[in-house]
C-alpha cells in the first residue's frame, strides 16, 4: 500500500472549506484517478464500473484505478496480474497518453486562468500560488471551489484540492480530501494537522527509512518533531535529519515555481516474456526512440546525452550513456546511439526491459543546430517532423518507422515514462 493510501481521509470540521484560509495561499490540485477518469469520460458506459488503466500484458503495471476498483484493493504501481486477481471483473485498458496529455493541458489552462504561478508536477497535479488572485477571485478556499467547479463543468472530471500555507502541507491536504474534496489547513493549525499523521507521510521518508524511524519509536510526525535532533541525525544522517525536522515542524520555504524544466525525456518497455532475440530488442529500441524523439519535438527540446537502460531476467539493471557532439531531437540519431550502446553491452542473458532516455535538454531556439559532415541539408529531422504532422491528424499508430509496421499491437507490456 502506498503512503497516500495510509493517510486518513477528510471528515474533520477543523479543516473544512469554511476554515480560516487567510494565511494559506498555496493550493495543491490533484485530479482524481486521472487516467481512469479520462477513459470513463469518453466511454460513459463504464461509469460506476471498476476501471484499471496500465500495461495489460503479464508484466504490466497499473497506472491508474477508478475508485470502484480501489475498493477491491487495486492500487497504482501494482502488477496488473495482482490487480486481475483482486478484481477480475474490472475493465482493463492500455494507456492512451495522447488523450491524457490533451486533458491535462485543458485542466492546466483552467489553473492559469486564475494565476500565472502554476507549477505542474505531472499530468494530473499542480501547485498554485493564489496570493495575487484574491482581489479578482476571492480568498483561497473560494478560488479552490471555483477551480473544482470549472474542471467538473468543462472537463467532466473531478479533482481534490488542499489549501495551506506551504507546498508540503497543501499536498497532504489534497490527499486527505480525496476523492472530489476540498481541505483547508489554517496557518495557526498546521502542527495540529501534521502531528497526528504517520511518519511515512513526510516527503523523503521511504519504506526503509520509515521502518528505521518506527524502530526508534517515531511513529507519527509529532513524534519526529519532538525527537532529540542528535538521535535523528544518527538514524538518517545530517541532511535528512535537517530536512525531516523542518517539515515535521511545519516549515517548508519552497515557493511555487512556474518554470518547470524537464531534465530528461524517456520511455521504456517491459516485455511480456524475457527476450534474447536481438531483432526484437532492436525493434523495441527503435519504437522507443521514435516515441522519445516525437515527445522532444513536441516539447521544443533537444538533448546531447542518450542513455540506454537494460534490465536482465534476474532483475539486474545495466545503464549506459553516450554524449553526442551536437544536440538532437531526431529519433534516428537517438536510435543509432542506443543500438550502438546495446551492441557494445551485448548481454548474454535474456532481457526483461529496455529503456531509452535523452538527457541534457535545452530549448531548440537556445541550441544552434549543426549538420553532420556530408549529411543532406534536408533529412531525418524533416521526415520525422512530417510524420509528427501526420500523426497529429491520423494518430501515431498509423505512422512510424517501416520496420515497426504491423508490430505496434505486440507491445502490450509497454510502460512509457510520462511526457
C-alpha positions in Angstrom: 0.0 0.0 0.0 1.4 3.4 -0.9 1.8 6.1 1.7 -1.1 8.2 0.3 -3.5 5.2 1.0 -2.3 5.2 4.6 -3.4 8.8 5.3 -6.8 9.4 6.9 -9.3 11.0 4.6 -11.5 14.1 5.2 -14.3 14.3 7.7 -12.6 16.7 10.1 -14.6 20.0 10.5 -11.4 21.8 11.8 -10.1 21.7 8.2 -13.3 22.1 6.2 -13.9 24.5 3.3 -15.0 27.2 5.8 -11.8 27.1 7.9 -9.7 30.3 8.1 -7.7 30.5 4.8 -6.3 34.0 5.3 -2.7 32.7 5.7 -3.0 29.8 3.3 -2.3 31.0 -0.3 -0.9 27.7 -1.7 -3.2 25.2 -3.5 -2.3 21.7 -4.5 -4.8 20.4 -7.1 -4.8 16.7 -7.7 -7.0 15.1 -10.3 -8.9 12.0 -9.1 -7.9 8.7 -10.7 -7.0 10.8 -13.7 -6.2 8.2 -16.4 -9.2 6.1 -15.4 -11.5 9.1 -15.3 -10.5 10.3 -18.8 -11.3 6.8 -20.1 -14.7 6.8 -18.4 -15.4 10.3 -19.8 -15.0 9.0 -23.3 -16.8 5.7 -22.6 -19.8 6.8 -20.4 -21.0 3.1 -20.3 -18.1 2.4 -18.0 -19.3 4.9 -15.3 -19.8 3.1 -12.0 -17.7 0.1 -13.0 -14.2 -0.7 -11.8 -11.7 0.5 -14.5 -8.0 -0.1 -14.4 -5.5 1.6 -16.8 -2.0 0.2 -17.3 0.1 -2.4 -19.0 -2.3 -5.2 -19.8 0.4 -7.9 -20.5 1.5 -10.4 -17.9 4.2 -8.0 -16.7 2.1 -4.8 -16.9 1.8 -2.4 -14.1 -1.3 -0.4 -13.0 -1.1 3.3 -13.9 -4.5 4.3 -12.6 -7.5 2.7 -11.0 -11.0 4.1 -10.6 -12.3 4.3 -7.0 -14.7 1.4 -7.8 -11.6 -0.7 -8.5 -9.8 0.6 -5.4 -12.5 -0.8 -3.2 -11.1 -4.2 -4.2 -7.6 -3.3 -3.2 -6.3 -2.3 -6.7 -3.7 0.5 -6.5 -1.4 2.3 -8.9 2.1 0.7 -9.3 0.6 -2.7 -8.5 1.4 -5.5 -11.0 -1.6 -5.9 -13.3 -1.7 -9.7 -12.7 -2.2 -8.9 -9.0 -5.0 -6.4 -9.9 -6.7 -9.0 -12.0 -6.6 -11.5 -9.1 -8.2 -8.9 -6.8 -10.7 -7.6 -9.2 -11.2 -10.0 -12.2 -14.4 -8.3 -13.4 -12.8 -4.8 -13.9 -12.3 -3.3 -17.3 -8.6 -3.3 -18.1 -7.4 -0.7 -20.7 -4.0 0.2 -22.1 -2.9 3.8 -21.5 -3.7 6.4 -24.2 -1.2 9.2 -23.3 -2.3 11.5 -26.2 -5.8 11.7 -24.5 -4.3 12.2 -21.1 -2.0 14.9 -22.3 -4.8 16.8 -24.0 -7.0 16.6 -20.9 -4.0 17.8 -18.8 -3.4 20.8 -21.0 -7.1 21.8 -20.7 -7.0 21.5 -16.9 -3.7 23.4 -16.5 -5.2 26.2 -18.6 -8.0 26.5 -16.1 -5.4 26.9 -13.4 -3.5 29.5 -15.4 -6.8 31.5 -15.9 -6.6 32.1 -12.1 -2.9 32.7 -11.6 0.3 32.6 -13.6 2.0 31.0 -10.6 1.3 27.4 -11.6 3.8 24.6 -11.0 2.8 21.3 -12.7 4.2 18.2 -11.0 2.9 15.8 -13.6 0.0 15.4 -16.0 -2.5 15.3 -13.1 -1.3 17.6 -10.3 0.0 21.1 -9.8 0.8 23.7 -7.1 -0.8 27.2 -7.4 0.1 30.3 -5.5 -3.1 32.4 -5.4 -2.0 35.2 -3.1 -2.1 37.7 -6.0 -5.5 36.4 -7.2 -7.5 37.3 -4.1 -8.7 40.7 -5.4 -10.2 39.2 -8.6 -11.4 35.8 -7.4 -11.7 36.0 -3.6 -10.0 34.1 -0.8 -8.0 30.8 -1.5 -10.8 28.4 -0.5 -13.3 30.2 -2.8 -10.7 30.0 -5.6 -10.3 26.3 -5.0 -14.1 25.9 -5.1 -14.3 27.8 -8.4 -11.5 25.7 -9.9 -13.2 22.4 -8.9 -16.5 23.7 -10.4 -14.8 24.6 -13.7 -12.9 21.3 -14.0 -16.2 19.4 -13.4 -18.3 21.6 -15.8 -15.8 22.0 -18.7 -13.8 18.7 -18.5 -16.3 16.3 -16.8 -13.6 15.4 -14.4 -13.2 15.7 -10.6 -10.2 17.0 -8.6 -9.3 17.3 -4.9 -7.6 20.5 -3.5 -5.5 21.1 -0.5 -5.3 24.8 0.7 -2.4 25.6 3.1 0.4 27.9 4.0 3.1 25.7 2.4 3.5 23.3 -0.5 4.1 20.2 1.6 1.0 20.8 3.8 -1.1 21.6 0.7 -0.1 18.3 -0.9 -1.0 16.4 2.2 -4.3 18.3 2.3 -5.3 17.3 -1.2 -4.6 13.6 -0.4 -6.8 13.8 2.7 -9.5 15.5 0.7 -9.8 12.7 -1.9 -11.9 11.9 -3.8 -13.6 15.0 -5.1 -13.0 17.1 -2.0 -11.5 20.3 -0.5 -9.5 20.7 2.7 -8.2 23.9 4.2 -5.3 24.0 6.7 -5.3 27.3 8.6 -1.8 28.8 9.2 -2.2 28.6 13.0 -3.3 24.9 12.9 -0.5 23.4 10.8 1.0 21.4 13.6 -2.4 20.3 14.7 -2.9 18.9 11.2 0.5 17.4 10.7 1.5 15.8 14.0 -1.1 13.0 14.2 -0.1 11.8 10.7 2.1 8.7 10.2 5.8 9.5 9.8 5.7 7.9 6.4 3.7 10.8 5.1 6.8 13.1 5.2 8.5 13.8 1.9 11.8 12.0 1.9 10.7 9.1 4.1 10.5 5.8 2.1 9.6 2.4 3.4 13.1 1.6 4.7 13.6 5.0 6.5 10.1 4.8 7.9 10.9 1.4 9.4 14.1 2.8 10.8 12.2 5.7 12.4 9.5 3.4 13.8 12.1 1.2 15.4 13.1 4.3 17.3 9.5 4.8 18.5 8.9 7.6 16.0 5.5 6.5 14.6 3.9 9.9 13.9 5.2 13.3 12.5 4.6 14.7 16.0 7.0 12.0 17.5 9.6 13.0 15.0 9.2 16.7 15.7 9.8 16.1 19.4 12.7 13.7 19.0 16.2 14.7 20.0 18.0 16.0 16.9 21.1 14.0 17.7 19.1 10.7 17.7 17.5 11.7 14.4 20.9 12.6 12.8 22.4 9.3 13.9 19.5 7.4 12.4 19.2 9.0 9.0 22.2 11.3 8.5 22.7 15.1 8.8 21.0 16.2 5.6 17.9 14.0 6.0 17.6 14.9 9.7 17.5 18.6 9.0 15.0 18.2 6.1 12.6 16.0 8.1 12.8 18.1 11.2 11.9 21.2 9.3 8.9 19.5 7.6 7.7 18.0 10.9 7.9 21.5 12.4 5.6 22.8 9.6 8.4 24.7 7.9 8.7 24.5 4.1 10.3 27.5 2.4 9.9 26.4 -1.2 7.9 28.7 -3.4 5.6 27.8 -6.3 7.9 27.9 -9.4 6.0 28.1 -12.7 9.2 27.4 -14.7 9.2 23.6 -14.8 12.3 22.5 -16.7 12.4 18.9 -17.9 15.8 17.3 -17.2 15.2 14.3 -19.5 12.6 12.6 -21.7 12.5 8.9 -22.0 10.4 5.8 -22.4 10.8 2.1 -21.6 9.1 -1.2 -22.3 8.8 -4.4 -20.2 8.5 -7.5 -22.5 5.7 -9.9 -21.9 8.3 -12.7 -21.8 12.1 -12.4 -21.4 13.7 -11.8 -24.8 17.0 -13.0 -26.2 16.4 -12.2 -29.9 18.4 -9.1 -30.9 16.0 -8.4 -33.7 13.1 -8.0 -31.3 15.3 -5.9 -28.9 16.4 -3.7 -31.9 12.7 -3.2 -32.9 11.8 -2.2 -29.3 14.6 0.3 -29.2 13.5 1.8 -32.5 9.9 2.2 -31.2 11.1 3.8 -28.0 13.5 6.1 -29.9 10.6 7.1 -32.2 8.4 7.9 -29.1 11.2 9.9 -27.3 12.0 11.9 -30.4 8.4 12.8 -31.0 8.0 13.9 -27.4 11.1 16.0 -27.6 10.0 17.8 -30.8 6.5 18.4 -29.3 8.2 19.9 -26.2 10.6 22.0 -28.3 13.6 20.3 -26.7 16.9 18.9 -27.9 19.4 16.9 -25.9 23.0 15.7 -26.1 23.2 12.6 -23.9 21.4 9.3 -24.9 21.0 6.7 -22.2 20.2 3.1 -22.5 18.6 1.0 -19.7 18.6 -2.8 -19.8 17.0 -4.9 -17.1 18.0 -8.6 -17.3 15.9 -11.6 -16.5 17.3 -11.8 -12.9 16.4 -8.1 -12.4 19.9 -6.8 -12.6 19.8 -3.4 -14.3 22.6 -2.0 -16.6 22.7 1.6 -17.6 25.0 3.1 -20.3 25.1 6.5 -21.9 26.9 8.5 -24.6 27.1 12.2 -25.2 26.8 13.4 -28.7 28.8 16.1 -30.3 25.7 18.1 -31.3 22.3 18.2 -29.6 19.4 16.3 -31.4 15.7 15.6 -31.3 15.9 13.1 -34.1 14.6 9.6 -33.4 17.1 8.1 -35.9 20.1 9.6 -34.1 18.7 8.6 -30.8 18.1 5.0 -32.0 21.6 4.7 -33.7 23.2 5.7 -30.4 21.0 3.5 -28.2 21.6 0.5 -30.5 25.4 1.1 -30.5 25.3 1.1 -26.7 23.4 -2.1 -26.7 25.7 -3.9 -29.2 28.7 -3.0 -27.1 26.9 -4.3 -24.0 25.7 -7.5 -25.8 24.2 -9.2 -22.7 24.4 -13.0 -22.8 21.3 -13.3 -20.7 17.7 -12.7 -21.6 16.3 -9.2 -21.3 13.2 -8.3 -19.3 13.1 -4.5 -20.0 14.8 -1.9 -22.2 14.5 1.9 -22.0 15.8 4.9 -23.9 16.3 8.4 -22.4 17.7 11.7 -23.7 19.3 14.0 -21.1 20.9 17.4 -21.0 17.9 19.1 -22.6 17.7 22.6 -23.9 15.2 24.6 -26.0 15.6 24.3 -29.8 16.0 28.1 -30.1 18.7 28.1 -27.5 20.8 25.5 -29.2 22.5 26.1 -32.6 22.0 23.1 -35.0 24.9 21.8 -37.0 24.8 19.5 -39.9 26.9 16.4 -39.8 29.7 16.4 -42.4 28.3 15.0 -45.6 24.7 15.0 -44.3 22.0 16.2 -46.7 20.5 19.7 -46.0 17.1 18.1 -45.5 16.9 14.7 -44.0 15.8 12.7 -41.0 14.5 15.6 -38.9 12.3 16.9 -41.7 10.9 13.4 -42.4 10.2 13.0 -38.7 8.6 16.4 -38.5 6.3 15.4 -41.4 5.5 12.2 -39.6 4.6 14.3 -36.5 2.2 16.3 -38.5 0.6 13.2 -40.0 0.4 11.6 -36.6 -1.4 14.7 -35.1 -4.1 14.2 -37.8 -4.4 10.5 -38.1 -2.9 9.1 -34.8 0.6 7.9 -34.0 -0.5 4.2 -34.5 -0.8 4.6 -38.3 2.6 6.1 -39.0 6.2 5.4 -37.9 9.3 3.5 -38.9 8.6 0.9 -41.7 10.2 -1.9 -39.6 7.5 -1.4 -37.0 4.6 -1.7 -39.3 2.3 -4.5 -38.1 4.2 -4.7 -34.8 2.7 -1.9 -32.8 0.0 -4.1 -31.3 2.5 -6.5 -30.0 3.9 -4.1 -27.4 1.2 -4.6 -24.9 3.5 -4.6 -21.9 4.7 -1.0 -22.5 5.2 1.3 -19.5 6.2 4.6 -21.1 7.6 7.3 -18.9 5.1 10.2 -18.6 5.7 13.0 -21.0 
